Amino acid sequence: MIGQELEAAQRICETLGDSELTNELWTEVVAASDGLSRYLEHSFRLRTLALESGISSTQWYAIRKGKTS
């Protein structure tokens, strides 16, 4: 999803050219991409820690999906 938004923002910025608004758009979409990357990295690290502590892959999936009992 974020990749599509990056591509769309790039096309918009290239088409409309340099302006305050296109610069802001590009800055925000890059920040969103960076934020998602950090989130995914942290999520992976937490999954690794959870599995190392004895939580199964099935349990981890249930936790992520909100299907714990």
Biopython code that builds the backbone (N, CA, C, O; Angstrom):
import numpy as np
from Bio.PDB.StructureBuilder import StructureBuilder

atoms = [
    (1, "MET", "N", (0.821, -1.189, 0.000)),
    (1, "MET", "CA", (0.000, 0.000, 0.000)),
    (1, "MET", "C", (0.868, 1.257, 0.000)),
    (1, "MET", "O", (0.657, 2.161, -0.809)),
    (2, "ILE", "N", (1.836, 1.314, 0.900)),
    (2, "ILE", "CA", (2.646, 2.532, 0.991)),
    (2, "ILE", "C", (3.476, 2.715, -0.275)),
    (2, "ILE", "O", (3.754, 3.842, -0.686)),
    (3, "GLY", "N", (3.872, 1.599, -0.893)),
    (3, "GLY", "CA", (4.617, 1.695, -2.139)),
    (3, "GLY", "C", (3.802, 2.366, -3.229)),
    (3, "GLY", "O", (4.327, 3.158, -4.010)),
    (4, "GLN", "N", (2.519, 2.047, -3.278)),
    (4, "GLN", "CA", (1.626, 2.673, -4.258)),
    (4, "GLN", "C", (1.499, 4.168, -3.992)),
    (4, "GLN", "O", (1.465, 4.971, -4.925)),
    (5, "GLU", "N", (1.431, 4.532, -2.727)),
    (5, "GLU", "CA", (1.314, 5.952, -2.376)),
    (5, "GLU", "C", (2.593, 6.704, -2.716)),
    (5, "GLU", "O", (2.542, 7.843, -3.179)),
    (6, "LEU", "N", (3.746, 6.067, -2.487)),
    (6, "LEU", "CA", (5.017, 6.681, -2.866)),
    (6, "LEU", "C", (5.068, 6.928, -4.374)),
    (6, "LEU", "O", (5.471, 8.000, -4.826)),
    (7, "GLU", "N", (4.652, 5.922, -5.140)),
    (7, "GLU", "CA", (4.650, 6.067, -6.597)),
    (7, "GLU", "C", (3.682, 7.150, -7.052)),
    (7, "GLU", "O", (4.005, 7.943, -7.938)),
    (8, "ALA", "N", (2.502, 7.186, -6.452)),
    (8, "ALA", "CA", (1.517, 8.206, -6.810)),
    (8, "ALA", "C", (2.041, 9.597, -6.480)),
    (8, "ALA", "O", (1.911, 10.521, -7.282)),
    (9, "ALA", "N", (2.636, 9.744, -5.291)),
    (9, "ALA", "CA", (3.173, 11.050, -4.892)),
    (9, "ALA", "C", (4.308, 11.465, -5.818)),
    (9, "ALA", "O", (4.429, 12.639, -6.168)),
    (10, "GLN", "N", (5.134, 10.515, -6.213)),
    (10, "GLN", "CA", (6.225, 10.836, -7.125)),
    (10, "GLN", "C", (5.680, 11.338, -8.459)),
    (10, "GLN", "O", (6.170, 12.328, -9.003)),
    (11, "ARG", "N", (4.662, 10.652, -8.984)),
    (11, "ARG", "CA", (4.073, 11.084, -10.263)),
    (11, "ARG", "C", (3.460, 12.475, -10.130)),
    (11, "ARG", "O", (3.612, 13.314, -11.018)),
    (12, "ILE", "N", (2.774, 12.713, -9.028)),
    (12, "ILE", "CA", (2.151, 14.023, -8.798)),
    (12, "ILE", "C", (3.218, 15.109, -8.740)),
    (12, "ILE", "O", (3.096, 16.152, -9.383)),
    (13, "CYS", "N", (4.258, 14.851, -7.965)),
    (13, "CYS", "CA", (5.326, 15.840, -7.808)),
    (13, "CYS", "C", (6.055, 16.096, -9.125)),
    (13, "CYS", "O", (6.377, 17.238, -9.453)),
    (14, "GLU", "N", (6.309, 15.032, -9.873)),
    (14, "GLU", "CA", (6.976, 15.210, -11.165)),
    (14, "GLU", "C", (6.097, 15.967, -12.154)),
    (14, "GLU", "O", (6.591, 16.792, -12.922)),
    (15, "THR", "N", (4.809, 15.690, -12.135)),
    (15, "THR", "CA", (3.882, 16.336, -13.070)),
    (15, "THR", "C", (3.664, 17.806, -12.721)),
    (15, "THR", "O", (3.676, 18.671, -13.597)),
    (16, "LEU", "N", (3.465, 18.075, -11.435)),
    (16, "LEU", "CA", (3.139, 19.448, -11.019)),
    (16, "LEU", "C", (4.369, 20.297, -10.751)),
    (16, "LEU", "O", (4.281, 21.524, -10.704)),
    (17, "GLY", "N", (5.511, 19.653, -10.576)),
    (17, "GLY", "CA", (6.734, 20.402, -10.362)),
    (17, "GLY", "C", (6.930, 20.833, -8.923)),
    (17, "GLY", "O", (6.115, 20.555, -8.044)),
    (18, "ASP", "N", (8.029, 21.516, -8.718)),
    (18, "ASP", "CA", (8.443, 21.949, -7.386)),
    (18, "ASP", "C", (7.541, 23.064, -6.879)),
    (18, "ASP", "O", (7.383, 24.099, -7.526)),
    (19, "SER", "N", (6.959, 22.837, -5.724)),
    (19, "SER", "CA", (6.163, 23.863, -5.043)),
    (19, "SER", "C", (6.129, 23.532, -3.565)),
    (19, "SER", "O", (6.540, 22.444, -3.163)),
    (20, "GLU", "N", (5.658, 24.429, -2.776)),
    (20, "GLU", "CA", (5.573, 24.183, -1.336)),
    (20, "GLU", "C", (4.687, 22.967, -1.058)),
    (20, "GLU", "O", (5.013, 22.127, -0.219)),
    (21, "LEU", "N", (3.565, 22.885, -1.770)),
    (21, "LEU", "CA", (2.634, 21.792, -1.519)),
    (21, "LEU", "C", (3.171, 20.443, -2.009)),
    (21, "LEU", "O", (3.007, 19.437, -1.319)),
    (22, "THR", "N", (3.802, 20.399, -3.175)),
    (22, "THR", "CA", (4.363, 19.118, -3.631)),
    (22, "THR", "C", (5.525, 18.694, -2.729)),
    (22, "THR", "O", (5.705, 17.504, -2.473)),
    (23, "ASN", "N", (6.307, 19.650, -2.250)),
    (23, "ASN", "CA", (7.389, 19.318, -1.313)),
    (23, "ASN", "C", (6.831, 18.752, -0.016)),
    (23, "ASN", "O", (7.378, 17.795, 0.533)),
    (24, "GLU", "N", (5.742, 19.341, 0.476)),
    (24, "GLU", "CA", (5.103, 18.839, 1.694)),
    (24, "GLU", "C", (4.533, 17.440, 1.471)),
    (24, "GLU", "O", (4.657, 16.563, 2.325)),
    (25, "LEU", "N", (3.902, 17.244, 0.300)),
    (25, "LEU", "CA", (3.352, 15.928, -0.022)),
    (25, "LEU", "C", (4.455, 14.880, -0.003)),
    (25, "LEU", "O", (4.305, 13.821, 0.607)),
    (26, "TRP", "N", (5.556, 15.177, -0.671)),
    (26, "TRP", "CA", (6.660, 14.218, -0.738)),
    (26, "TRP", "C", (7.243, 13.950, 0.646)),
    (26, "TRP", "O", (7.519, 12.803, 0.997)),
    (27, "THR", "N", (7.426, 15.002, 1.421)),
    (27, "THR", "CA", (7.956, 14.847, 2.780)),
    (27, "THR", "C", (7.060, 13.947, 3.617)),
    (27, "THR", "O", (7.547, 13.084, 4.346)),
    (28, "GLU", "N", (5.749, 14.149, 3.512)),
    (28, "GLU", "CA", (4.814, 13.357, 4.317)),
    (28, "GLU", "C", (4.750, 11.899, 3.882)),
    (28, "GLU", "O", (4.682, 11.006, 4.727)),
    (29, "VAL", "N", (4.770, 11.647, 2.579)),
    (29, "VAL", "CA", (4.691, 10.252, 2.136)),
    (29, "VAL", "C", (5.979, 9.512, 2.483)),
    (29, "VAL", "O", (5.932, 8.324, 2.799)),
    (30, "VAL", "N", (7.114, 10.177, 2.431)),
    (30, "VAL", "CA", (8.373, 9.551, 2.837)),
    (30, "VAL", "C", (8.353, 9.280, 4.343)),
    (30, "VAL", "O", (8.802, 8.222, 4.785)),
    (31, "ALA", "N", (7.839, 10.220, 5.127)),
    (31, "ALA", "CA", (7.732, 10.015, 6.574)),
    (31, "ALA", "C", (6.814, 8.839, 6.892)),
    (31, "ALA", "O", (7.102, 8.048, 7.790)),
    (32, "ALA", "N", (5.712, 8.723, 6.158)),
    (32, "ALA", "CA", (4.796, 7.599, 6.362)),
    (32, "ALA", "C", (5.490, 6.283, 6.039)),
    (32, "ALA", "O", (5.345, 5.304, 6.771)),
    (33, "SER", "N", (6.230, 6.258, 4.962)),
    (33, "SER", "CA", (6.969, 5.057, 4.571)),
    (33, "SER", "C", (8.007, 4.690, 5.623)),
    (33, "SER", "O", (8.135, 3.525, 5.998)),
    (34, "ASP", "N", (8.739, 5.678, 6.093)),
    (34, "ASP", "CA", (9.748, 5.433, 7.129)),
    (34, "ASP", "C", (9.099, 4.928, 8.411)),
    (34, "ASP", "O", (9.613, 4.015, 9.057)),
    (35, "GLY", "N", (7.969, 5.525, 8.774)),
    (35, "GLY", "CA", (7.253, 5.097, 9.975)),
    (35, "GLY", "C", (6.764, 3.665, 9.868)),
    (35, "GLY", "O", (6.865, 2.896, 10.824)),
    (36, "LEU", "N", (6.233, 3.306, 8.706)),
    (36, "LEU", "CA", (5.780, 1.934, 8.501)),
    (36, "LEU", "C", (6.954, 0.968, 8.565)),
    (36, "LEU", "O", (6.834, -0.115, 9.138)),
    (37, "SER", "N", (8.074, 1.342, 7.991)),
    (37, "SER", "CA", (9.266, 0.487, 8.043)),
    (37, "SER", "C", (9.708, 0.249, 9.482)),
    (37, "SER", "O", (10.039, -0.875, 9.859)),
    (38, "ARG", "N", (9.713, 1.319, 10.288)),
    (38, "ARG", "CA", (10.101, 1.167, 11.701)),
    (38, "ARG", "C", (9.095, 0.295, 12.443)),
    (38, "ARG", "O", (9.483, -0.556, 13.243)),
    (39, "TYR", "N", (7.808, 0.499, 12.184)),
    (39, "TYR", "CA", (6.765, -0.315, 12.817)),
    (39, "TYR", "C", (6.973, -1.795, 12.488)),
    (39, "TYR", "O", (6.938, -2.641, 13.382)),
    (40, "LEU", "N", (7.186, -2.103, 11.222)),
    (40, "LEU", "CA", (7.370, -3.492, 10.808)),
    (40, "LEU", "C", (8.623, -4.105, 11.426)),
    (40, "LEU", "O", (8.627, -5.275, 11.810)),
    (41, "GLU", "N", (9.683, -3.308, 11.519)),
    (41, "GLU", "CA", (10.912, -3.793, 12.153)),
    (41, "GLU", "C", (10.670, -4.122, 13.622)),
    (41, "GLU", "O", (11.086, -5.177, 14.100)),
    (42, "HIS", "N", (9.999, -3.224, 14.339)),
    (42, "HIS", "CA", (9.706, -3.460, 15.757)),
    (42, "HIS", "C", (8.783, -4.663, 15.922)),
    (42, "HIS", "O", (8.976, -5.475, 16.827)),
    (43, "SER", "N", (7.794, -4.780, 15.061)),
    (43, "SER", "CA", (6.865, -5.904, 15.131)),
    (43, "SER", "C", (7.603, -7.220, 14.935)),
    (43, "SER", "O", (7.353, -8.188, 15.653)),
    (44, "PHE", "N", (8.509, -7.258, 13.967)),
    (44, "PHE", "CA", (9.288, -8.476, 13.728)),
    (44, "PHE", "C", (10.156, -8.811, 14.936)),
    (44, "PHE", "O", (10.250, -9.971, 15.338)),
    (45, "ARG", "N", (10.786, -7.793, 15.513)),
    (45, "ARG", "CA", (11.646, -8.030, 16.679)),
    (45, "ARG", "C", (10.828, -8.540, 17.858)),
    (45, "ARG", "O", (11.264, -9.432, 18.586)),
    (46, "LEU", "N", (9.628, -7.965, 18.045)),
    (46, "LEU", "CA", (8.768, -8.425, 19.138)),
    (46, "LEU", "C", (8.278, -9.850, 18.901)),
    (46, "LEU", "O", (8.180, -10.639, 19.841)),
    (47, "ARG", "N", (7.970, -10.183, 17.639)),
    (47, "ARG", "CA", (7.569, -11.564, 17.309)),
    (47, "ARG", "C", (8.707, -12.522, 17.652)),
    (47, "ARG", "O", (8.476, -13.580, 18.237)),
    (48, "THR", "N", (9.907, -12.159, 17.295)),
    (48, "THR", "CA", (11.061, -13.001, 17.599)),
    (48, "THR", "C", (11.196, -13.205, 19.100)),
    (48, "THR", "O", (11.411, -14.327, 19.557)),
    (49, "LEU", "N", (11.071, -12.129, 19.870)),
    (49, "LEU", "CA", (11.157, -12.241, 21.325)),
    (49, "LEU", "C", (10.032, -13.099, 21.883)),
    (49, "LEU", "O", (10.246, -13.900, 22.793)),
    (50, "ALA", "N", (8.824, -12.927, 21.332)),
    (50, "ALA", "CA", (7.684, -13.712, 21.797)),
    (50, "ALA", "C", (7.907, -15.197, 21.531)),
    (50, "ALA", "O", (7.658, -16.031, 22.401)),
    (51, "LEU", "N", (8.374, -15.523, 20.337)),
    (51, "LEU", "CA", (8.619, -16.929, 20.011)),
    (51, "LEU", "C", (9.724, -17.514, 20.889)),
    (51, "LEU", "O", (9.651, -18.671, 21.303)),
    (52, "GLU", "N", (10.737, -16.713, 21.166)),
    (52, "GLU", "CA", (11.828, -17.174, 22.036)),
    (52, "GLU", "C", (11.359, -17.385, 23.469)),
    (52, "GLU", "O", (11.945, -18.174, 24.210)),
    (53, "SER", "N", (10.295, -16.675, 23.859)),
    (53, "SER", "CA", (9.796, -16.804, 25.233)),
    (53, "SER", "C", (8.752, -17.913, 25.369)),
    (53, "SER", "O", (8.222, -18.141, 26.456)),
    (54, "GLY", "N", (8.458, -18.604, 24.257)),
    (54, "GLY", "CA", (7.549, -19.747, 24.344)),
    (54, "GLY", "C", (6.185, -19.545, 23.701)),
    (54, "GLY", "O", (5.381, -20.477, 23.673)),
    (55, "ILE", "N", (5.911, -18.382, 23.196)),
    (55, "ILE", "CA", (4.648, -18.158, 22.490)),
    (55, "ILE", "C", (4.771, -18.817, 21.117)),
    (55, "ILE", "O", (5.772, -18.641, 20.422)),
    (56, "SER", "N", (3.754, -19.569, 20.737)),
    (56, "SER", "CA", (3.796, -20.252, 19.444)),
    (56, "SER", "C", (3.426, -19.279, 18.323)),
    (56, "SER", "O", (2.883, -18.201, 18.568)),
    (57, "SER", "N", (3.730, -19.683, 17.099)),
    (57, "SER", "CA", (3.359, -18.865, 15.939)),
    (57, "SER", "C", (1.845, -18.675, 15.881)),
    (57, "SER", "O", (1.359, -17.592, 15.554)),
    (58, "THR", "N", (1.104, -19.740, 16.200)),
    (58, "THR", "CA", (-0.365, -19.662, 16.203)),
    (58, "THR", "C", (-0.846, -18.671, 17.254)),
    (58, "THR", "O", (-1.748, -17.875, 16.993)),
    (59, "GLN", "N", (-0.255, -18.715, 18.431)),
    (59, "GLN", "CA", (-0.626, -17.767, 19.481)),
    (59, "GLN", "C", (-0.290, -16.339, 19.065)),
    (59, "GLN", "O", (-1.079, -15.423, 19.298)),
    (60, "TRP", "N", (0.878, -16.145, 18.451)),
    (60, "TRP", "CA", (1.280, -14.807, 18.019)),
    (60, "TRP", "C", (0.285, -14.251, 16.999)),
    (60, "TRP", "O", (-0.106, -13.086, 17.062)),
    (61, "TYR", "N", (-0.113, -15.107, 16.066)),
    (61, "TYR", "CA", (-1.092, -14.694, 15.055)),
    (61, "TYR", "C", (-2.404, -14.285, 15.735)),
    (61, "TYR", "O", (-3.009, -13.275, 15.377)),
    (62, "ALA", "N", (-2.828, -15.068, 16.704)),
    (62, "ALA", "CA", (-4.073, -14.765, 17.429)),
    (62, "ALA", "C", (-3.953, -13.435, 18.182)),
    (62, "ALA", "O", (-4.896, -12.644, 18.204)),
    (63, "ILE", "N", (-2.817, -13.198, 18.785)),
    (63, "ILE", "CA", (-2.588, -11.934, 19.491)),
    (63, "ILE", "C", (-2.689, -10.766, 18.512)),
    (63, "ILE", "O", (-3.360, -9.772, 18.791)),
    (64, "ARG", "N", (-2.026, -10.888, 17.373)),
    (64, "ARG", "CA", (-2.042, -9.802, 16.374)),
    (64, "ARG", "C", (-3.449, -9.551, 15.827)),
    (64, "ARG", "O", (-3.824, -8.410, 15.554)),
    (65, "LYS", "N", (-4.209, -10.611, 15.673)),
    (65, "LYS", "CA", (-5.551, -10.479, 15.092)),
    (65, "LYS", "C", (-6.624, -10.209, 16.134)),
    (65, "LYS", "O", (-7.787, -10.004, 15.788)),
    (66, "GLY", "N", (-6.241, -10.208, 17.426)),
    (66, "GLY", "CA", (-7.196, -9.919, 18.484)),
    (66, "GLY", "C", (-8.118, -11.092, 18.777)),
    (66, "GLY", "O", (-9.259, -10.905, 19.200)),
    (67, "LYS", "N", (-7.622, -12.293, 18.551)),
    (67, "LYS", "CA", (-8.434, -13.487, 18.753)),
    (67, "LYS", "C", (-7.955, -14.308, 19.943)),
    (67, "LYS", "O", (-7.961, -15.539, 19.907)),
    (68, "THR", "N", (-7.542, -13.613, 20.996)),
    (68, "THR", "CA", (-7.098, -14.343, 22.197)),
    (68, "THR", "C", (-8.293, -14.632, 23.075)),
    (68, "THR", "O", (-9.297, -13.920, 23.046)),
    (69, "SER", "N", (-8.169, -15.695, 23.860)),
    (69, "SER", "CA", (-9.286, -16.054, 24.741)),
    (69, "SER", "C", (-8.957, -15.782, 26.181)),
    (69, "SER", "O", (-9.784, -16.026, 27.060)),
]
sb = StructureBuilder()
sb.init_structure("model")
sb.init_model(0)
sb.init_chain("A")
sb.init_seg("    ")
for serial, (resi, resn, name, xyz) in enumerate(atoms, 1):
    if name == "N":
        sb.init_residue(resn, " ", resi, " ")
    sb.init_atom(name, np.array(xyz, "f"), 0.0, 1.0, " ", f" {name:<3s}", serial, name[0])
structure = sb.get_structure()
